[in-house]
Amino acid sequence: MANVSTVYALALVLLNYILQVHGTGCPVVECWFVQEKPGRGGGFPAAMSQEKSLMYVRTDPDSTEAESQQKPQLTSTPQESTMLLTQPAVVKWAAPLTSSAQSPIYLQADWFSASLQGLDGQLTLSSVMRAPKGTNEPNVILSVFSTSTSIRSRLGVPVVLDCGFWMDASSPLSGMGFAVEWRYQFRGEGRLVVAYDGKGDRLAETTEEGAELDIPALHQTGNASLLLEEAQVRHTGTYICTVYLPYLLAQVAIDLEIEEPPSLSISPSPLPISYPGQTLSVQCEASGFAPLSLELSWEFVGADGGVQSLGEGGMSGHRQASDGTFSQSSRLTLDLGKLDLGRGGEVTCVAVHPGGTRRASTTLNIIGVSGPSIEDSMAMVAVALGLYGVIKLFSWMFGTSGPSDSDSKDKKDK
């Protein structure tokens, strides 16, 4: 492996930069040297070669950091470094960066592209480094990073796709302008979301609606985050944030998943009063959900609190609305002659979805079941006591009114 010491220094500088930006302890990372070897003929390169390399990080013996920070647990972080060929960008919003058609002598150096991604998905970083010819000291010229590689969002809410960049102010390239581009990809299809020419202060014309950049923050702090004003199903996919400098570029990818749980409705609700041996049909409609994955099932909760599974019923096919959300229904047939549902309870439709679990219930009352239950007996006693009280009240009223009338007649005769 040629010039292995260059790779050591490259990896060390990348790690040191990450620590300065994010202020975290030293993570243990894996370092690989990846090289495209020349082919044996025909003008085509051979397959990539990938060799595991050693990264040596010196620690200060007088450091006041905790021992756990100096010697962290043995976890690995994917990292890759490759040789980079500098060339002008072909997209029109980055073309003004190299309009002079004369590349600066500053490009005569060894250039490397390095990428790193945290195991927890909370950091992804892509850097371009320059090492002067004949030296083993690469310096970071451009870095593009994001604090999240995967985002989940509900429908109709604003979404921020985090992306930031940093460039070496001492590099001649940093004073020649920059450009930012966001692209969308999903299942082999792609489109331009937004693009900005920082040198000419111009936004490229796109057909995307509801997507914007914070232009002042781009120039002041390197904040290239994309704001989607209202998340829609069509926004599900991979977003690529690319930052251009003259003859250089770095990019990171962020996955966005729109997860909207279903709304449930049961019909008929409430269920009609039923009797043993009767057959009932009840339908559960799940609507407005995304993505497509959904499991519908039925449960019965008796008066005693016991739960009985009733299966998934007869499932319909998926239907897609104009906003991209889906709907699906399940029809359940209840044969009260075969199912032991007692005197009734709650019939519940359960929907399990990546966006969350939802439930909807309706009441089932069954009459004519042989043998009174404790509740029935208590109700009969209450009715009997009520009737007894009414009878006593009337007897008291009529019993007291009778003597008073006879007394008035006696007084009149006298």
RODRENLUM-70885 format. One record per residue (C-alpha): x, y, z; residue in one letter. Coordinates in steps of 0.5 Angstrom, whole numbers, padded with zeros to 4 digits, always signed. Each point is the difference from the previous one (the first is absolute). Example, Ala and Ser with C-alpha at 12.3 -4.5 7.8 and 13.67 -1.06 7.14 Angstrom:
# RODRENLUM-70885
+0025-0009+0016A/+0002+0007-0002S/
END
This chain:
# RODRENLUM-70885
+0000+0000+0000M/+0003+0006-0002A/+0001+0006+0004N/-0003-0003+0006V/+0002+0005+0005S/-0004+0005-0004T/-0006-0004+0002V/+0002+0000+0007Y/+0001+0008+0000A/-0007+0001-0004L/-0004-0005+0005A/+0003+0004+0006L/-0002+0007-0003V/-0007-0002-0001L/-0001-0003+0007L/+0003+0006+0003N/-0005+0005-0004Y/-0006-0004+0002I/+0002+0001+0007L/+0001+0007-0001Q/-0007+0001-0003V/-0004-0004+0004H/+0004+0000+0007G/-0001-0007+0002T/+0005-0005+0002G/+0005-0004-0004C/-0004-0006-0003P/+0003-0006-0003V/+0000-0001-0007V/+0002-0005-0006E/+0004+0003-0005C/+0001-0003-0007W/+0004+0002-0006F/-0004-0001-0007V/+0004+0001-0006Q/-0003-0001-0007E/+0006-0004-0004K/+0001+0001-0007P/-0003-0006-0005G/+0004-0005-0004R/-0002+0003-0006G/-0006+0003-0004G/+0000+0006+0004G/-0004-0002+0005F/+0002+0000+0007P/+0000-0006+0005A/-0004-0001+0006A/+0001+0004+0006M/+0005-0003+0005S/-0001+0002+0007Q/+0005-0001+0006E/-0001+0001+0007K/+0005+0005+0003S/+0002+0002+0007L/-0002+0006+0003M/+0004+0003+0005Y/-0002+0005+0005V/+0004+0003+0005R/-0002+0002+0007T/+0002+0006+0004D/+0003-0004+0007P/-0002+0007+0004D/-0007+0000-0003S/-0005+0001+0005T/-0005-0004-0004E/-0004-0006+0003A/+0004-0006-0001E/-0007-0003-0004S/+0001+0006-0005Q/+0008-0002-0001Q/-0002-0007-0001K/-0007-0001-0002P/-0004-0006-0001Q/+0002-0004-0006L/-0005+0002-0005T/+0001+0001-0008S/-0002+0005-0004T/+0000-0001-0008P/+0005+0005-0003Q/+0003+0000-0007E/+0005+0004-0003S/+0002+0000-0008T/+0004+0004-0005M/-0004+0006-0003L/+0001+0003-0007L/-0002+0007+0000T/-0004+0003-0006Q/-0005+0005-0001P/-0007-0001+0001A/-0005-0001-0006V/-0006+0003+0003V/-0002+0007-0002K/-0001+0002+0007W/+0007-0002+0002A/+0003+0002-0007A/+0002+0007+0002P/+0005-0002+0005L/+0004-0002-0006T/-0002+0005-0005S/+0008+0002-0001S/+0001-0007-0003A/+0007+0001+0003Q/+0001-0005+0006S/+0004+0003+0006P/+0007-0003+0001I/-0002-0001+0007Y/-0004-0006-0003L/+0007-0003-0001Q/+0000-0005+0006A/-0002-0007+0003D/-0008+0001+0001W/-0004-0005+0004F/-0007-0001+0001S/-0002-0003+0007A/-0007-0002+0003S/-0002-0002+0007L/-0007-0002+0003Q/-0002-0001+0007G/-0002-0007+0002L/-0006+0003+0003D/-0002+0004-0006G/+0001+0006+0004Q/+0005+0003-0005L/+0003-0001-0007T/+0006+0004-0002L/+0003+0001-0007S/+0007+0004-0001S/+0005+0002-0005V/+0007+0000+0002M/+0006+0003-0003R/+0007-0002+0001A/+0006+0004-0004P/+0004-0004-0004K/+0006-0004+0004G/-0004+0001+0006T/-0004-0005+0005N/-0004+0006+0003E/-0007+0000-0003P/-0004+0006+0002N/-0008+0000+0000V/-0002+0005-0006I/-0008-0001+0000L/-0004-0004+0005S/-0008-0002-0001V/-0003-0003+0006F/-0007-0001+0003S/-0002-0002+0007T/-0005-0005-0003S/+0000-0005-0005T/-0007-0003+0001S/-0007+0005+0001I/-0007-0003+0001R/-0005+0005+0000S/-0008+0001+0000R/-0004+0003-0005L/-0001+0007-0001G/+0005+0003+0005V/+0006+0004-0002P/+0007-0005-0001V/+0007+0003+0001V/+0005-0005-0004L/+0007+0002+0004D/+0006+0002-0004C/+0006+0004+0001G/+0007+0002-0003F/+0006+0003+0002W/+0006+0002-0004M/+0007+0002+0001D/+0000+0008+0000A/+0008-0001-0001S/-0001-0004-0007S/+0000+0005-0006P/-0007-0004-0002L/-0004+0002+0005S/+0000+0007-0003G/-0002-0002-0006M/-0007-0001+0002G/-0004-0007+0001F/-0007-0003-0002A/-0005-0004+0003V/-0004-0006-0003E/-0006-0004+0003W/-0002-0006-0004R/-0006-0005+0001Y/+0001-0008-0002Q/-0005-0005+0001F/-0001-0007-0003R/+0005+0002-0006G/-0004+0007-0001E/+0003+0006+0002G/-0001+0008-0001R/+0003+0006+0002L/-0003+0003+0006V/+0004+0007+0001V/+0007+0003-0002A/+0003+0006+0002Y/+0006+0004-0004D/+0004+0003+0006G/+0004+0004-0004K/-0005+0003-0005G/-0005+0000+0006D/-0005-0004-0004R/-0005-0005+0001L/-0001-0005-0006A/-0007-0001-0003E/-0003-0006+0002T/-0007-0003+0000T/+0000-0002+0008E/-0005+0004+0004E/+0000+0001+0008G/+0008-0001+0000A/+0005+0005+0002E/+0007+0002+0003L/+0002+0005+0005D/+0004+0004-0005I/+0003+0005+0006P/+0002-0006+0004A/+0003-0003-0006L/+0005+0006+0000H/+0001+0001+0007Q/+0000-0007+0003T/+0000-0005-0005G/-0007-0002+0001N/-0002-0004-0006A/-0006-0003+0003S/-0006-0002-0004L/-0007+0003+0003L/-0006-0004-0003L/-0006+0004+0002E/-0005-0006+0000E/+0002-0007+0000A/-0004-0004-0005Q/+0000-0007-0002V/+0004+0002-0006R/+0006+0002+0004H/+0002-0007+0002T/+0007-0002-0003G/+0007+0002+0001T/+0002+0007+0000Y/+0008+0002-0003I/+0003+0006+0003C/+0006+0002-0005T/+0004+0006+0002V/+0005+0003-0006Y/+0006+0004+0000L/+0004+0001-0006P/+0003-0007-0003Y/-0003-0003+0007L/-0006-0003+0003L/-0002-0004+0006A/-0007-0003+0001Q/-0004-0004+0006V/-0007-0003-0001A/-0006+0000+0005I/-0006-0005-0001D/-0007+0003+0002L/-0006-0005+0001E/-0007+0003+0001I/-0004-0004+0005E/-0007+0001+0001E/-0004-0005+0004P/-0007-0001-0002P/-0007+0003+0002S/-0005-0006+0002L/-0007+0000-0001S/-0005-0006+0002I/-0007-0001-0003S/-0005-0001+0002P/+0001+0003+0007S/-0003-0002+0004P/-0001-0007-0002L/-0008-0002+0001P/-0002-0004+0006I/+0001-0007-0002S/-0002-0007+0002Y/+0003-0007+0000P/+0001-0003-0006G/+0000+0007-0004Q/+0005+0002-0005T/+0003+0007+0000L/+0004+0003-0005S/+0005+0006+0002V/+0005+0004-0004Q/+0006+0004+0002C/+0002+0005-0005E/+0008+0003+0001A/+0001+0006-0004S/+0005+0005-0001G/+0007-0004+0001F/+0007+0000-0002A/+0004-0004-0002P/-0004-0006-0003L/+0002-0005+0006S/-0006-0001+0004L/-0003-0006+0005E/-0008+0000+0001L/-0002-0005+0006S/-0007-0001+0004W/+0000-0001+0008E/-0006-0001+0004F/+0000+0003+0007V/-0005-0004+0005G/-0004+0003+0006A/+0005-0003+0004D/+0006+0003-0003G/+0003-0006-0004G/+0002+0001-0007V/-0001-0005-0005Q/+0003+0001-0007S/-0005-0001-0006L/+0005+0000-0006G/+0001+0005-0005E/-0006-0001-0004G/-0001+0001-0008G/+0005+0005-0002M/-0001+0005-0006S/+0005+0002-0005G/+0004+0007+0001H/-0003+0006-0003R/+0005+0006-0001Q/-0003+0007+0001A/+0002+0006-0004S/+0005+0003+0006D/+0003-0007-0001G/-0002-0003+0007T/-0004-0007+0000F/-0006-0003+0002S/-0002-0007+0002Q/-0006-0004+0003S/-0001-0006+0004S/-0007-0003+0001R/-0002-0005+0005L/-0005-0005+0001T/-0003-0002+0007L/-0003-0006+0000D/-0003+0000+0007L/-0002-0007+0000G/+0007-0002+0000K/+0003+0005+0004L/+0000+0000+0007D/-0001+0008+0001L/-0004-0001+0006G/-0005+0006+0001R/+0004+0005-0004G/+0006+0005+0001G/+0005+0004-0005E/+0001-0002-0007V/+0007+0004-0002T/+0004+0001-0006C/+0007+0000+0001V/+0005+0003-0005A/+0007-0001+0000V/+0004+0005-0004H/+0008+0003+0000P/-0003+0007+0002G/-0004-0003+0006G/-0005-0005+0002T/-0007+0002+0000R/-0007-0003+0003R/-0007+0001-0001A/-0006-0003+0004S/-0008-0001-0001T/-0004-0003+0005T/-0004-0007-0001L/-0006-0002+0005N/-0002-0007+0000I/-0007-0002+0003I/-0004-0006+0001G/+0006-0004+0003V/-0002-0006+0005S/+0001+0001+0007G/+0000+0007+0003P/+0007+0003+0002S/+0002+0003+0006I/-0002+0007-0003E/-0006-0002-0002D/-0002-0003+0007S/+0002+0007+0003M/-0004+0004-0005A/-0006-0005+0001M/+0001+0002+0008V/+0000+0007-0002A/-0006+0000-0004V/-0004-0004+0005A/+0002+0005+0006L/-0002+0006-0005G/-0007-0003-0001L/-0001-0001+0007Y/+0002+0007+0002G/-0005+0002-0005V/-0005-0004+0003I/+0001+0002+0007K/+0000+0007-0002L/-0007+0000-0004F/-0003-0004+0006S/+0002+0005+0005W/-0003+0006-0004M/-0006-0003-0001F/+0000-0003+0007G/+0000+0007+0003T/-0005+0003-0004S/-0005-0005+0001G/-0001+0002+0008P/+0000+0008-0001S/-0006-0001-0005D/-0004-0004+0005S/+0001+0005+0005D/-0002+0006-0004S/-0007-0003-0001K/-0001-0001+0007D/+0001+0007+0002K/-0005+0002-0006K/-0005-0005+0003D/+0000+0003+0007K/
END
